[in-house]
Amino acid sequence: MTKPVDHGARDHATWSASSTARNWLCLGAIALNTRITTPEKESEASAWGTACHQLSEKCFAAGRDADEFIGTTERTKQRSVEVDEEMAETAQVYVDYVRGRVAEYNAEFPEGPAPIVVHEQYFSLNDLKTPFDAGGTGDTVIHFPRWRSLEVVDLKGGRGVVEAADNKQLRTYGLGAVLANPGRDVEDIKVTIVQPRAPHKDGRVRSETFHIGDLIDWTTELLQRMALSKQAQDEISELPFAAWTAKWLTPGSCKFCRSEGSCPALEQRALDAAQVWFDDLDRPQISNSPTNDTPEALSKTLDLLDMIQDWINARRAFAHQQSEAGVDIPNYVRVPKVGREKFIDDEAEAKARSVCRDAGLPESKYLNPAKTKTPKQIRKALGKAKKSLLAGLSVTPSEGSDLVRADKTTREAIRPAADRFFEELKD
């Protein structure tokens, strides 16, 4: 049995596959990030994603399903994350897809040759004479010999929709997979995103397929962008910083960039988007006029809010990081977080139960009863023959509503209340 990979211990290349889209658009990103000397902190969301990947690895290695690990703990680089039902369901969609693809091929070609499946396959682009160390790790790489196809499957644990079409990170994975598997008979590259927590009009599993020749052409473009990024790095100490910023920094793909909270170009774009200016007393003034209340104006504003909110969050995180490093920020102080009381250890918890029993407390006052598993988990346990026994015993309630982009959802739009009212009058 293959030992699961320790995702938390991995280091990223200077030009990692996951940063290709950002570095491609913002040619100065790598140079700007080299100015950051404080250690990188692992966010809660990042740790959750890492734990989900590690859980998936355990499923592949042991031939088990993800819900068997609910209640266990995954250790990431800086955190401990408990496997809950949501994480198990996310991992299972990915595991099922990979297993399904292998089963699909084997059913078509039972006589072989069998597909070659590699989980967490590291690759390097350095053989292409890249100006930076470049590479990454494909979550799952599958070579289908008779299909003459190489597929890279990428698990995304986040809720922000990631498109598969023309995805530069996935293209980099495809290139890396080709380089990491020399001698394979490959005509087509398929790159697949599995993103269970982000509903999308094309489904939670989305793919793009391209010919090996198209990948070669794209690689030429990639190397050109890398060369320009290297030029930006060379010039950061030669040009005045304002001039360098104007020439090389292009906001637009800033999420997960280490400089997101301190980037001058992103700050200016966020302030411009929010229509903020400062008066003579350095107080922010927010633009407000009736023309901003039209549906068209609201639509444009909503498209910008995610970028603005991401910058706000990054700016707060940067300020907190600076404070931790000893920087004195006027009018702000760091204070301890309010913790949740818990027992010191298992022995202390057992003693507390004994105290409650001796005091005559009923168990309902100090013990939580066992919790019934979810309908989905019970149906799976019952199996296909008996799962219908749960019919009519569960609901999926929806309270309230979300305002989302029409082209980013599969959910049916709610009709306006006025439409429903007049429809009832007609009846």
Summary of the structure (lengths in Angstrom):
residues: 427
radius of gyration: 26.0
end to end distance: 64.8
largest distance: 78.7
contacts: 1096
relative contact order: 0.10
helix: 46%
strand: 13%
